[in-house]
Amino acid sequence: MTLVGQPLAVLAAFILLGGIAGAGFFLSLRRIVDRYLQGGPAWRPAVLQALRLLLLGGLFWLAARHGAAALLSMLGGFVGNFHFAGFNHM
């Protein structure tokens, strides 16, 4: 597909999906780092990290199947949540 011809509702849905995915991604990153710092078996956070990345990859693959505009919309929503998750001090 091309950038032209995507319905605005589809693009808005991918912005929303990207926003939800971004919030979940960055908040789960914080939780996984906390688990590493708390100690315990190292395989648990590693498995959670792998699942988190697989889920995110699947969501971006879904957006890519709908075209470049959907993928860019999802990326915009995803990156927009970087500050929401508390990483604004970087």
Secondary structure, DSSP 8 states (H G I E B T S, - for coil): --STT--HHHHHHHHHHHHHHHHHHHHHHHHHHHHHHH-S-THHHHHHHHHHHHHHHHHHHHHHHT-HHHHHHHHHHHHHTTTTTT-TT-
